[in-house]
Amino acid sequence: MDRVAVIAIIIKENRSIAKEVQQVLSDNADVIKGRMGIPDIENNLFMISAIVKCSMERISAITGKLGRMKNVTVKTAISDVS
C-alpha cells in the first residue's frame, strides 16, 4: 500500500554533498510528486522538502540513503492516506 510522505532534508555546512542528494532524488523521481529547495546562504544551510507517494519500503530506502550522508539530516512525516 502506498503512503504519502513529506521528506525534509537539511544539508549543513558543506554544500558539496548536494550533488549526491540530488542523485538520490533523481533516482526516485517517479514517486516524487513535488519538491522545493530553499537555500539559507548566510547560515550555510540548504533545505529541501520532497513529497512522495510510494510504499513504506521505498520511503525507508530513500530516507536511509539520504540519512547516511555526512552533514545531511532527514526527517519524514508519513500519512496513513493511501
C-alpha positions in Angstrom: 0.0 0.0 0.0 1.3 3.4 -1.0 1.7 6.2 1.6 2.0 9.9 1.1 5.1 11.3 2.9 7.0 14.6 3.2 10.7 14.1 3.4 12.6 17.1 4.9 16.3 17.3 4.1 18.7 19.7 5.6 22.3 20.0 4.3 24.6 21.7 6.8 27.9 23.4 6.3 29.2 21.8 3.1 27.1 22.2 0.0 29.3 19.7 -2.0 27.1 16.8 -0.8 24.2 18.4 -2.6 25.1 16.6 -5.8 24.7 13.2 -4.0 21.4 14.2 -2.5 20.2 15.3 -5.9 21.2 11.9 -7.4 19.1 10.1 -4.8 16.1 12.4 -5.5 16.6 12.0 -9.3 16.8 8.2 -8.9 13.4 8.3 -7.2 11.7 10.9 -9.5 9.0 8.5 -10.4 7.5 8.7 -6.9 8.2 12.4 -6.1 5.0 14.4 -6.5 6.6 17.8 -5.7 9.8 19.3 -4.2 11.1 22.6 -3.0 14.6 23.8 -2.2 15.4 26.8 -0.1 19.0 28.0 0.5 19.9 29.9 3.6 23.3 31.1 2.5 24.1 33.3 5.5 23.7 30.3 7.9 25.2 27.8 5.4 22.0 25.6 5.4 20.3 24.2 2.3 16.8 22.8 2.9 14.8 20.6 0.6 11.3 19.2 1.0 10.1 16.3 -1.2 6.5 15.0 -1.2 6.4 11.3 -2.2 3.8 8.7 -2.8 5.1 5.1 -2.6 5.5 2.1 -0.4 6.9 2.3 3.1 9.8 0.2 2.0 10.6 2.7 -0.7 10.3 5.6 1.7 12.6 3.9 4.1 15.1 3.2 1.3 15.2 6.8 0.2 15.5 8.3 3.7 18.1 5.7 4.6 20.3 6.6 1.7 20.0 10.3 2.5 20.4 9.9 6.2 23.8 8.1 5.8 25.3 11.1 4.1 27.6 13.3 6.1 26.1 16.7 7.1 22.7 15.7 6.0 19.7 15.5 8.4 16.5 13.8 7.3 13.0 13.8 8.9 9.9 12.2 7.5 6.2 12.8 8.1 4.2 9.8 6.8 0.4 9.9 6.4 -1.9 7.0 6.6 -3.6 8.1 3.4 -3.1 5.7 0.6 
